[in-house]
Amino acid sequence: MSLGLREFTLAECYAILEETRFGHLACCKDGQPYVVPIYFAYDSGVAYCFSMPGRKLEWMRENDKVCLQVDQRAGSGWRSVIAEGRFEEFPDTEVWRSERLHAWEMLQKHSDWWEVGSLKPQEVPVFGKSPHIFFGILVRSLSGRTAFAVD
């Protein structure tokens, strides 16, 4: 058995983003890439995400160009989608309140949405307000491929 390869249509790419919850977020600062695992919820052109303060947020605030990659095993093959886009933070302010609530509503539909974004390898200092940060990846372009068994 060998594998065949084909490009996904945009509709197929969107469908995979809508059904997937876990991927890898790439950002870059001063020519150095950084890739992290991330949970997300996709809706209407935005991948909604959640995080604690840290390197990825610092880097995305400096360079808002980001990439989200998701993949799935499919039988003896695989499926992969890459969403290129722009980081948009949803601060805890009245102006961003509805976008933050929408992000929370989308994410909380899934039991594990907060796990990666809320864990820290060291103690986090106590803040007067929540250190949790909601943000979106505003998708600008999508591409995807699948590898499948060929008899």
N, C-alpha and C positions, 0 to 999 in steps of 0.2 A: 504494500500500500504506500502511496506517495501523497504529498499534500499539494493542493491547489491554493492559489492566492487570488483574492479579488478585493477591489475597493468597495467600501460602503457608499451608499447614497446618503445625502444629507438627512433624509427621513430616518434611515437606519441608525445613523449617528445619534440623532436626537432621541430615538427610542432607547438606545443603550444607555445614554446619560440619564434618562428618566427612570430606568429600572436599576441602575447601579448606585450604590451608597458609598463605596470605598475606592479611592484612587491615590495618585501621587501628584503632589503639587510641586511645580518647579518655579523658582524665582532666581534672580541673578543680581549681583552687586559687584561693581568694579571688575566685570568679566569673570567672576567666580560663580558658577551655578550651585544651587542648593535644592535638594529634592527631599520632600517629607511625605509620609503617609497622611491621609486626611479623609475624614468622613464628610460627606456633602449631600445636599438634596437639590436636584435640578428642577427649575420651573421657569418657563417663559424666557429663556435666554440668559438665566443667571444660575450659577452653581452657588448655593448658599452654604456658608461654612462658619465654624466657630473655633476660637482659639484662646489660649492664655497669651500674655505678652511673651515675646521671645524673638529669636533671630529671624524667623520667616516674616513676622509682622514688620520688624525694623527694615528688613530688606525690601519688602513690598511697598512700604511707605516711601522709600527712596526711588524705587523703580517699579512702576505699577504694571509692567508687562509680565504676565505670568502664563503658565501652561498647566493644564490639568490632563493627566493621562489615566485612563482606566483600561483594564483588561479582564478578560474572562476566559477560562478554559471552555472549550466547546468540543466535546467528544475527544477525538485525538488531535484536534486543532486548537485554535484560539481566535479571540476577537479583541480588537484594540481600537480605542477612539482617543484622539488628541483634540482638546479644546484649547485654542489660543485665545487669550483675552486680557482683560484689564482688571486689576485689583480695585475694589471700592469698599472702603471701610464704612460701617454703619455705627457711628459713635452714639453713646448713650445721651442723646440730646433730643429736644422736642422736634427739631427739624427731621431727624432720622427715625423718629419713634415708629412710624408705620412700617418702614422697611425692616427695622429690627424685629418687630412683632411678626412680620411675614416670614423672616428668616427663621425665627424660633418656631413658628407654626409648621413650617415645612420640615425642619430638622427633627422636631419632637415626635413626629409620626413614627419614628424608628427608635427602638429601645437603646441602641448603642451610639446615638448621634454625638454624645458629649464626651465619650471616653478618651479618644486621642487628644482632643482639644483641651481637656481639663486636667490631664495628668502632667506633672512636672517632676523632673528628677531630683529637685531640691525643694526645700521649704519656700513657700511664697509668702512674702510679708503681708500682713493684714492691711487692707486699704479701707478708706472711708466709704468707697463705693466699689461695686463689682469690677474686678480686673478682667472679666470675660469680654471677649471681643467678637462681635459678629461682623462678617464681611461677605462680599460676593465676588465671584469671578464673572464679569460681564463678558460673555462669549462673543468673540468677533469672527472666528473661523473654526470650522470643524473638519476633521478628516478621520478616516478609519479604514481598517482592513480586517479581513478574516482569512485564516488558513483553515482548510477543510480537507477531509480525506477524499482522495480520488481513487477509484478502483481501476 
